[in-house]
Amino acid sequence: MKYPFNPFPTLADVEFIYCPILGAIGVTINLMAIAILSCRTCGLSKCVNHYLVAMATADLLVVITDAILRWFIIYFPVSFLDITAVCSLVEVLMTGTTVCSVWLTVAFTCDRFVAICWKKLRNKYCTEKTAHVVIGTVSVLGCLESIPWFFKYRAKYTFNNLEWFCDTKPEYYTSDIWTAYVLLHRILTPLIPFLLIVLLNILTVRYILMASKARRRLWVETDREAPRDPEMERRRKSIILVFAISGSFIILWIINVVCFIHQQIALVNDLHPPSPTIGTIGYLLQLLSTCTNTCIYTVTQSQFREQLKTVVKYPFSLILRTVKL
């Protein structure tokens, strides 16, 4: 039996529904994460707290620009977002916020690597001041690196001396400068961050295993039962947190990275490029990564979980109090 239409939703249909839902969820949970973490009542160090707030802020901006504004531009009738300068600016913001979000995850992973594995540098690097410098540097460089995307488009129409819609310039596909820039951009985000996070996690796991083995050997040699290690207990939550965040990043970005590598191999060897369907799935998973960190905090941090319960219950308590009055 032949259907007169496709009974199954296409990826375009999925994206049409997925982006606004993800936008609503992402804005809500990232705002709650920023509010809770800003109160500094979750038992985390000031340094870790700053990184988590910065990451939640970057994720919030990614959701607003890449999931919400992009969705309005694609699926809604003509609006001010379709003015050439505005949609070009949205492209810059989408790219810049994504770059910042990715590299802040790298910065946090690096900070925890130093805290766990590099005792001599820990007291100097893992500080509130260093966190401010790193976050500021990553944010500025991420924005500056994304500025060229503003010049990718030209106006499709001009009406009343106002340029409308974003049409990709022909030189974007033919210019060697654009080719080099796009390749450099994709290497910087997400290839290098992906490899750095994988490497730092491998080194951290190796250090933890070696340290645990050395401690067990020490207690065996002294013929005593190993007590609870207060240092490892103190750092356990931090270790679980960094592994959960970086592991989530690796899982949700791996398709994007593999597609990029496949694409470069295909160009060099004149092979078929990766399927657009796989690329779209990679993009949707990449967007999902902006909403996972709050879930990770909830699962791994008991004090954050309690604060989140309080925040969620507050509107209902307020309504009940108003009703009783």
Rosetta blueprint (number, residue, H / E / L):
1 M L
2 K L
3 Y L
4 P L
5 F L
6 N L
7 P L
8 F L
9 P L
10 T L
11 L H
12 A H
13 D H
14 V H
15 E H
16 F H
17 I H
18 Y H
19 C H
20 P H
21 I H
22 L H
23 G H
24 A H
25 I H
26 G H
27 V H
28 T H
29 I H
30 N H
31 L H
32 M H
33 A H
34 I H
35 A H
36 I H
37 L H
38 S H
39 C L
40 R L
41 T L
42 C L
43 G L
44 L L
45 S L
46 K H
47 C H
48 V H
49 N H
50 H H
51 Y H
52 L H
53 V H
54 A H
55 M H
56 A H
57 T H
58 A H
59 D H
60 L H
61 L H
62 V H
63 V H
64 I H
65 T H
66 D H
67 A H
68 I H
69 L H
70 R H
71 W H
72 F H
73 I H
74 I H
75 Y H
76 F L
77 P L
78 V L
79 S L
80 F H
81 L H
82 D H
83 I E
84 T H
85 A H
86 V H
87 C H
88 S H
89 L H
90 V H
91 E H
92 V H
93 L H
94 M H
95 T H
96 G H
97 T H
98 T H
99 V H
100 C H
101 S H
102 V H
103 W H
104 L H
105 T H
106 V H
107 A H
108 F H
109 T H
110 C H
111 D H
112 R H
113 F H
114 V H
115 A H
116 I H
117 C H
118 W L
119 K H
120 K H
121 L H
122 R H
123 N H
124 K H
125 Y H
126 C L
127 T L
128 E H
129 K H
130 T H
131 A H
132 H H
133 V H
134 V H
135 I H
136 G H
137 T H
138 V H
139 S H
140 V H
141 L H
142 G H
143 C H
144 L H
145 E H
146 S H
147 I H
148 P H
149 W H
150 F H
151 F H
152 K H
153 Y E
154 R E
155 A E
156 K E
157 Y E
158 T E
159 F E
160 N L
161 N L
162 L E
163 E E
164 W E
165 F E
166 C E
167 D E
168 T E
169 K L
170 P L
171 E H
172 Y H
173 Y H
174 T H
175 S L
176 D H
177 I H
178 W H
179 T H
180 A H
181 Y H
182 V H
183 L H
184 L H
185 H H
186 R H
187 I H
188 L H
189 T H
190 P H
191 L H
192 I H
193 P H
194 F H
195 L H
196 L H
197 I H
198 V H
199 L H
200 L H
201 N H
202 I H
203 L H
204 T H
205 V H
206 R H
207 Y H
208 I H
209 L H
210 M H
211 A H
212 S H
213 K H
214 A H
215 R H
216 R H
217 R H
218 L H
219 W H
220 V H
221 E H
222 T L
223 D L
224 R L
225 E L
226 A L
227 P L
228 R L
229 D L
230 P H
231 E H
232 M H
233 E H
234 R H
235 R H
236 R H
237 K H
238 S H
239 I H
240 I H
241 L H
242 V H
243 F H
244 A H
245 I H
246 S H
247 G H
248 S H
249 F H
250 I H
251 I H
252 L H
253 W H
254 I H
255 I H
256 N H
257 V H
258 V H
259 C H
260 F H
261 I H
262 H H
263 Q H
264 Q H
265 I H
266 A H
267 L H
268 V H
269 N H
270 D L
271 L L
272 H L
273 P L
274 P L
275 S L
276 P H
277 T H
278 I H
279 G H
280 T H
281 I H
282 G H
283 Y H
284 L H
285 L H
286 Q H
287 L H
288 L H
289 S H
290 T H
291 C H
292 T H
293 N H
294 T H
295 C H
296 I H
297 Y H
298 T H
299 V H
300 T H
301 Q L
302 S H
303 Q H
304 F H
305 R H
306 E H
307 Q H
308 L H
309 K H
310 T H
311 V H
312 V H
313 K H
314 Y H
315 P H
316 F H
317 S H
318 L H
319 I H
320 L H
321 R H
322 T H
323 V H
324 K H
325 L L
